[in-house]
């Protein structure tokens, strides 16, 4: 009896919490600034002279400002002096709301598929005053005959001119400090995490690990896959069907999860437009030896979108004593030299020789190398730059530019501030740590970065670390393995489209999927840290934007205009085609229109084109859709109350079932039953309340945690398990959202949470696109049909953090 009472008490306690939460939920939601063109607002390049209230930040440039001023004078010419004195201010305010940073909300047009209102939303008192004094202006302000006709009656007009959410009508919006105090800044959540959005650019790639451009004015971009294929993309994001480069037969890699060998780097010569040269970095097998190879290729003389594979010239080969820590970055710095970033040779702790490869300047592993490859068609394939730091050191290789690095994974050259050029030429690298710390370094000539003496700011080899003659340089930032276990170096943002991001070094972590940013403090010269998370709520509700990405962040890239991208995958195997390229977007502010315009040079295309088809979806929020207002207010209230009550009762029913109750809380008789896809706790197998088809529960976690476990599904009267054949992050994401979580942190395989031997396997080969409501809505072989065993039972780890 005590148990039943406690269960019921917990259910009603949950209901009270829900009611309390809904009290806030139905209140105003903090919408994101958005213009009528469905893009973020901006700071006008030229000061506005008419809509001066939005001269610092809004949705109008000077051309639009002049257009609105002309409209104003056409209207005001219809008034006498008294009408001008009474109405001019109202008319200017109403017209100028097109320039408001929240124009899309004022005009109730966040959904691009619905027509734009002809008047902004007006607050009740303001609307009444306007109607009382200036209602003759209504037909001049709008060509909506229904609205003009409603102007004869104050109540009807203000009802049509109002907004459902009074926080977003004019002038309340202007006075709402909660909305306007951080206007135009990168939004941050309650924990200070910067909220950005993404745009999907390419998909279906096999471990995409480099995105580069040729700097030839065509604005093509090239994406390299680990297997040894490089694809060419046009500015409209269509892909050429024929690969730009395909050396899969030579590249050494495997389908093993996490194999670090393969095609690892690609860079175009700074004068590619004239010499058509590019350089690649990849793993090869020569006899029984594994090596890294840096080669030069030329683009075909007959097709600018295909490499002449017969043109390969091997610039440099280095023996690899182990299969990991292969480095892989190639880049040309501002000095015109080719920089090569090698790993320390693999294994743990750089065990090669007395001090390891990284500290041995006579070895090419664990180094930053710098060579000259200009004018190499005759004579040596490369020359040593005369100012390389160790050219006169007989115990050092002359190619060495810097040393003491472990495995620098992704480096970049700072383009410098667009106006001042501050920071131009700096080289930033992420250096993957051993077992405690990951670090970010700025590369300088002749510098020792400390490995294996140091890992991050900490000593790794204590005896070597105590050697005062090391002269090693500390990183600009390091983080512990509580935050991530494999840094992926990024870029300093120097693009045009998102001014707020200028100067931010944006990077990530391959293992944790964490996105991070550093920004230099000009006063202290230290680097301030911010985490980056995907915008939730309304933050990313812009056409074409999404707010989620696959967790394994492989690499970052820039396009020719300097905009920033990154690549990630849901399964880190060189043969898994789950890789996606994303563009980073700041939803709080953009550059003024036409400021970032460029005209790509024409591209002669001989290969068929594959049109880009985006697959990723915005999660956690539905795109807004307008609904017609019902004439009968009471009918609206009744309908919404019924839906609300149904949802509450539905949830309480699930709570009762989850707690082992045998009698569900009844739903209103007028509302048909429907499956509940919210979070469920594990219920008793013998419960008399039958779950809906497709319901899920989690089982098998030894600590009884509710956010992880073996996925068990209810179909046609029985519980069963799901096989992990084809089980991936998208399918796990559907399961987690069905259980009430925001995302899947892991798609668990191989019965990580035990084998459900007492149950049948009900689903196999589950393939979800990501937007399905239940796993039953995804593709699968059929209920009860499978060719797997319980040692392949699938599971999930769910979470609400990014």
Secondary structure, 3 states (H helix, E strand, C coil): CHHHHHHHHHHHHHHHHHHHHHHHHCCCCCCCCCCCCCCCCECCCCCCCCCHHHCCCECCCHHHHHHHHHHHHHHHCCCCHHHHHHHHHHHHHHHHHHHCCCHHHHCCCCCCCCCCCCCCCECHHHHHHHHHHHHHHHHHHCCCHHHHHHCCCHHHHHHHHCCCCHHHCECCCCCCHHHHCCCCCCCECCCCCEEEEEEEEEEEECCEEEEECCCCCCCCEEEEECCCEEEEECCCCCEECCCCEECCCCCCCCCCCCCCCCEEEEEECCCHHHHCEEEEEEEEEECCEEEEEEEEEEECCCCCCCEEEEEEEEEEEEEECCCCCCCCEEEECCCCCEEEECCCCCCCCCCCCCCCCCCCCCCCCCEEEEEECCCCCCCCCCECCCCCCCCCCCCCCCCEEEECCCCEEEEEECCCCCCCCCCCCCEEEEECCCCCEEEEEEECCCCECCCCCEECCEECCHHHHCCCCCCECCCCEEEECCCCCCEEEEEECCCCCCHHHCCEEEEEECCCCCEEEEEECCCCCCEEEEEEEECCCCCCCCCCCECCCCCEEEEEEECCCCCEEEEEECCCCCCCCCEEEEEEECCCCECCCCCCCCCCCCCCCCCCEECCCCCCCCCCCCCCCCCCCCCCHHHHHHHHHHHHHHHHHHHHHHHHHHCCCCCCCCCCCCCCCCCCCCCCCCCCCCCCCCCCCCCEEEECCCCCCCCEEEEEEEECCEEEEEECCCCCHHHHHHHHHHCCCCEEEEEECCCCCCCCCCCEEEECCCECCCCCCCHHHCECCCCCCCCCCHHHECEEEEECCC
